Amino acid sequence: METLTVRRVIAAPIAEVFDWCATTTNYTRSPLVLRARLARPGAEAPYGVGAVREHTWAIGWFRERITAYHPPYDFDYTVDRSFPPARHELGRMTFTEVDGGTEVVWTTSFEVRLPFGAALTRALAQPVIGRTFGRILDAADTALTTRRR
């Protein structure tokens, strides 16, 4: 099992950054995310606890379920199904007000379920997922800071 963390400061208020990142359809603003949709809304908020999000990235397909939702500070998710198959223990995004905006910390723990899965996770999946997370946060930064200019 590998843990990956990507950090970024976005020059926008915490509530706006949280809302953008929780809204999965925004992820298609990254060139590495081909499709994203809310498959089932959450119990108390569209992207709240129990919500199911589906993503098709350049590297695969993921069905996520939101397991914790505390706007505007954090939300957790787990990947219930994916292709290629992977074991997933935790996905979490946290949001903290800092000088200059909001710090986003995106963490995931996972392992590819294929022969030599640990080696494939470390050598291939981890850098690609890190790049994808970074590109999604770049898109958030562009969308939220361009609006302010």
N, C-alpha and C positions, 0 to 999 in steps of 0.2 A: 504494500500500500504506500503510495506516494502522496505527499501534501504539497500543494502549489499555492502560493500567495502572490497576488498582484496588487500593487498600491498605486493610487493616483490622487492628486488634489485637483478638484474641479472648481473653478472660480464662479460658484453659484451657491445660493442658499441650500441648506441641508434638505429641506422639504422638497425642493425642486429636483435635487439630485436623487433622492430616495425614490420619488415618484417615477422619474425617468427610468431608473434601473429596475424597478419592480415591474414596469410595464414591458412585458416581453416583446411586443411587436416593435418596440424601438430598436431592438437588436439588429434588425435587418438594415439599419443605416450603416452597419459595418459590412464591408465587402465579403467577409468570411462567413456571414450568416445569410443563408439563402431563403429561409422561411422561419417564421416564429408566430405562434398563435396561442391564445388562451383556449384550451380545450374544455376546461370546466372552471367556473368561477369559485372563489373561496366562500366560506360561510358568512363572514362579516364584511368582506371587501373583495372586489373582483380578483385581486392578486394576493388575498389573505390566506390564512390557514386553510388547507384543503384544496386550494387552487391547483389545477394541473396545467402545466405549460409544455408545449412541444416545440422543439427547435430542430431545424435541419441546417447543419453547418457544412462547410466544405469538407469536413473530416468525418461526418456521421450524423446520426439522428438520436435525439435525446428526449425522453418523456420525464419531466420533473414534477414533483409534488411539493408544494410549500408546506413546511412543517412548523415554522414559527414566523410571526409577523408583528413587528413592533415599530410602526412608523413614528418618526423618520430615522430611527437609529439602526435597525437591523432586520434582516429576514434570513431564514434558513430554508434549505430545500434538499431533497434527495432525488437522485436519478433512479426511477423505478425500472425503466427499460431503456436500452440503447443498442445502437448498431454502429460500430462494432461493439460486441458485448463487453461490459465493464462492471466491476464491483465498485460501488460508491458508498462512502460512509457519511460524508457531510459536504454540503455546499453552504457557504455563508457569505453574505455581504453586510459589512458594517459601515456606518456613516458617522463621521465626527466633525463637528465644526472646528475649523482651524483658521489661523490668519490666512486670508486670501481665498477662503471658500470652504469646501467640504472635502475631507479625506475619505476616500473609498478604499476599503480593504476587502478584496474578494479572495476567499480561500475555498479550496476543494481538496478532498482526499479521495483517491480513486486508484484502480488498477485495471488494466486491460485483461479481459478473460480469454486469452488465447495462449497457445504454447509459448513459453518464454515471456509470459505476460509482464513480469516485473522488469525484465530488460527492455521490452517494447515500451512500457510505460515511461521508464526513465529516459530512454534514448529518443523516442519519437513522440509519444503522446504528450508528455509534460511540456516540451517546448512549443508544440503546436497549440495546445490548449492555453498556455500562457500568452502566446501571441494573439489568439482569438479573444481572450479576456481583455487584453490590452487594446485591441482594435475596437471592441465594444465600448470601452471606457473613453477612447479617443472620440468616438462618435457622440457619446454623451457630452463630453467637453465641448465639442464643436456645436452641437445643438443648443446647449444651455448658455454658452458664452456668446455665440453669434446673436442670439435673441436679445442680449443685453446691450449690444453696441449701438 
